[in-house]
Amino acid sequence: GSSEGNRKQHLISWEKVCAPKRDGGLGIRSAREMHVALLGKLGWRLLTTQDALWTMILRKKYRVGELYDSQWMIVKGNWSPTWRSLVLGIREVVVPGTGWILGDGRRVRFWKDKWLLDQPLQELSTADIPVELLEVTTRDLWQQGTGWRIREMEPYLTAQNLLKLASMVIDEVTGAKDRMTWSGSKDGRFSVKSAYAFLTRNTAPRHNMEALYNRVWRVLVPERT
């Protein structure tokens, strides 16, 4: 440590330096997480843009499937470095951060995908869900003309979530398809900024010190003493 006449620098970890200012850091962005966020942006465009030539070529060449089918994301020896990086962004950003807007219900998995709430219903279940039910789509639990098959899901959902479910309907009129939405932003639009925030989020329980740190950054003091 420092002593009179011998001042030393007090070092802190790079992780703390890269923390947001509201969490006591300097707000410097981590190069690694920023790189993955940018790759996630490309991965998001690949999966949501159907009519672009480059996405059609890559989807065909690498046999891109659904997000929940991880087989096409398993690294293979003949992959190019570019495609390896793109899949890294999809695995680390797109897959955990994707939500769904319900359409015809054929792509959305009822229990495993985020579509009704901010969490998959499997994580909020009140009892263990049988394995054979985990992969069913929302369409599988919808009866045309009458609505949701409540009796099949009632043992596993709270009354509050059943009420929330009752407010949702599957599109049987216009033929609208299920659509991916980005859960890292309020408007559902993917951005590099929101992807970086998603990657660096701190979910550990802690005191909210944002107001204090905001005041510290507004204090008028000399830059160095």
ABEGO torsion letter per residue (X at the ends): XBBBGBBBBBBBBAAAAABBAAAGBAGBBBAAAAAAAAAAAAAAAAAABAABAAAAAAAAAAGBBBAABAAAABBBAABBAAAAAAAAAAAAAAAAABBBBBBAGAABBAAABBAABABBAAAABABBBBAAAAABBAAAABBBGAEBBAAAAAAABBAAAAAAAAABBBBAAAGBBBBBBBAABAAGBBBAAAAAAAAABBABBBBBAAAAAAAAAABBBBABX
